[in-house]
Amino acid sequence: MNALPAGRALAAVALLALSSAGFAQSADVDYGKAEYVNNCSGCHGPAGKGDGHFKQFLTMPPADLTTLARRNGGVFPAEHIYQIIDGRKAVRGHGTGEMPIWGRDYQAQARAMSRFGTVSEEAYVRNSINLLVEYIYRLQEQ
């Protein structure tokens, strides 16, 4: 069995100690939302409407992420969104590629975490992007 990386093991022990002591409100963390807030909301806005505070600095307006399914015949284009977020391969019809290449950023994060144990770079990239795709799916207007 693989051991947890030292940093994660310490965090898990601290979380367990806090929750068992009654200090933690909830162990539920919305990692997809956290990724979105940290990496996407600056351009796409807090609710995904394309109205983030960096919008004024962009040559192309950020997409309204809440209407992706509606604009795709009622089907959420998960694989297409995944490829756009990843950014390491050119995606036809995505304009100039002004959006950051998050796949490379997540790879760098995985490399940095490797100091604490073995981290599969691609697994880390896939997991991080999938968290974002799932959160963007939840932003869809009905």
C-alpha positions as CSV (number, residue, x, y, z in Angstrom):
1,M,0.0,0.0,0.0
2,N,1.3,3.5,-0.9
3,A,1.8,5.9,2.0
4,L,0.4,9.4,1.9
5,P,2.9,12.1,1.0
6,A,4.3,13.7,4.2
7,G,2.4,17.0,3.6
8,R,-0.9,15.3,3.0
9,A,-0.4,12.9,5.9
10,L,0.2,15.8,8.3
11,A,-2.9,17.6,6.9
12,A,-5.0,14.5,7.3
13,V,-3.9,14.1,10.9
14,A,-4.5,17.7,11.7
15,L,-8.0,17.6,10.1
16,L,-8.8,14.4,12.0
17,A,-7.7,16.0,15.2
18,L,-9.7,19.1,14.7
19,S,-12.9,17.2,13.7
20,S,-12.6,14.8,16.6
21,A,-12.1,17.7,18.9
22,G,-15.3,19.4,17.6
23,F,-13.5,22.4,16.1
24,A,-14.2,21.7,12.5
25,Q,-17.6,22.6,11.1
26,S,-17.5,20.2,8.2
27,A,-15.0,18.0,6.4
28,D,-16.9,18.6,3.1
29,V,-14.7,20.7,0.8
30,D,-15.9,21.6,-2.7
31,Y,-12.6,21.2,-4.5
32,G,-14.1,21.9,-7.9
33,K,-15.4,25.3,-6.7
34,A,-12.1,26.0,-5.0
35,E,-10.2,25.4,-8.3
36,Y,-12.7,27.6,-10.1
37,V,-12.4,30.4,-7.6
38,N,-8.6,30.2,-7.7
39,N,-8.1,29.8,-11.4
40,C,-11.2,30.9,-13.4
41,S,-13.3,33.4,-11.6
42,G,-10.9,36.3,-12.3
43,C,-11.9,36.2,-16.0
44,H,-15.2,34.2,-16.0
45,G,-16.6,35.8,-12.9
46,P,-17.8,34.3,-9.6
47,A,-20.9,32.8,-11.1
48,G,-19.4,31.9,-14.5
49,K,-21.1,34.7,-16.5
50,G,-17.9,36.0,-18.1
51,D,-17.8,39.1,-15.9
52,G,-14.6,38.6,-13.9
53,H,-12.5,41.6,-12.9
54,F,-9.8,40.8,-15.5
55,K,-12.3,41.0,-18.3
56,Q,-11.3,44.6,-19.0
57,F,-7.8,43.5,-19.9
58,L,-8.7,40.8,-22.4
59,T,-8.9,41.2,-26.1
60,M,-11.6,38.5,-26.3
61,P,-14.4,38.5,-23.8
62,P,-14.4,35.4,-21.5
63,A,-17.2,32.9,-22.2
64,D,-20.4,32.7,-20.2
65,L,-19.8,29.3,-18.7
66,T,-23.4,29.0,-17.5
67,T,-24.8,28.5,-21.1
68,L,-22.5,25.9,-22.5
69,A,-25.0,23.1,-22.5
70,R,-27.8,25.3,-23.9
71,R,-25.4,26.5,-26.7
72,N,-24.6,22.8,-27.4
73,G,-28.1,21.6,-28.0
74,G,-28.8,20.9,-24.3
75,V,-25.7,18.6,-23.9
76,F,-22.9,19.7,-21.7
77,P,-19.7,19.4,-23.8
78,A,-17.5,17.9,-21.1
79,E,-14.7,16.6,-23.2
80,H,-14.4,19.8,-25.2
81,I,-14.4,21.8,-22.0
82,Y,-11.7,19.5,-20.6
83,Q,-9.5,20.0,-23.7
84,I,-9.9,23.8,-23.5
85,I,-9.0,23.9,-19.8
86,D,-6.0,21.5,-20.3
87,G,-4.8,23.7,-23.2
88,R,-1.8,21.5,-24.1
89,K,-3.4,20.6,-27.4
90,A,-4.9,23.1,-29.8
91,V,-8.7,23.0,-29.7
92,R,-10.4,23.9,-33.0
93,G,-12.7,26.8,-32.7
94,H,-11.4,28.2,-29.4
95,G,-10.1,31.4,-30.8
96,T,-6.6,32.7,-30.1
97,G,-5.7,30.6,-27.1
98,E,-5.7,33.6,-24.8
99,M,-6.8,31.4,-21.9
100,P,-3.9,30.0,-19.7
101,I,-2.7,26.5,-20.3
102,W,-3.8,25.0,-17.0
103,G,-2.5,21.5,-18.0
104,R,1.0,22.9,-17.8
105,D,0.3,24.6,-14.5
106,Y,-1.1,21.5,-12.9
107,Q,2.0,19.5,-14.2
108,A,4.2,22.0,-12.4
109,Q,2.2,21.7,-9.2
110,A,2.5,17.9,-9.4
111,R,6.3,18.2,-9.8
112,A,6.5,20.5,-6.8
113,M,4.5,18.0,-4.8
114,S,6.8,15.2,-5.8
115,R,9.2,16.3,-3.1
116,F,6.7,14.8,-0.6
117,G,6.4,11.5,-2.4
118,T,5.5,10.0,-5.7
119,V,2.9,12.0,-7.6
120,S,1.6,11.0,-11.0
121,E,1.7,14.2,-13.0
122,E,-0.9,13.2,-15.5
123,A,-3.2,11.8,-12.8
124,Y,-2.9,15.0,-10.9
125,V,-3.6,17.0,-14.1
126,R,-6.6,14.9,-15.0
127,N,-8.1,15.1,-11.5
128,S,-7.7,18.8,-11.2
129,I,-9.2,19.5,-14.7
130,N,-12.1,17.0,-14.0
131,L,-12.9,18.9,-10.8
132,L,-13.2,22.1,-12.8
133,V,-15.3,20.4,-15.5
134,E,-17.7,19.0,-12.9
135,Y,-18.0,22.3,-11.2
136,I,-18.7,24.1,-14.5
137,Y,-21.3,21.5,-15.2
138,R,-23.0,22.5,-12.0
139,L,-23.0,26.2,-13.1
140,Q,-25.3,25.4,-16.1
141,E,-28.5,27.3,-16.2
142,Q,-31.6,25.1,-16.4
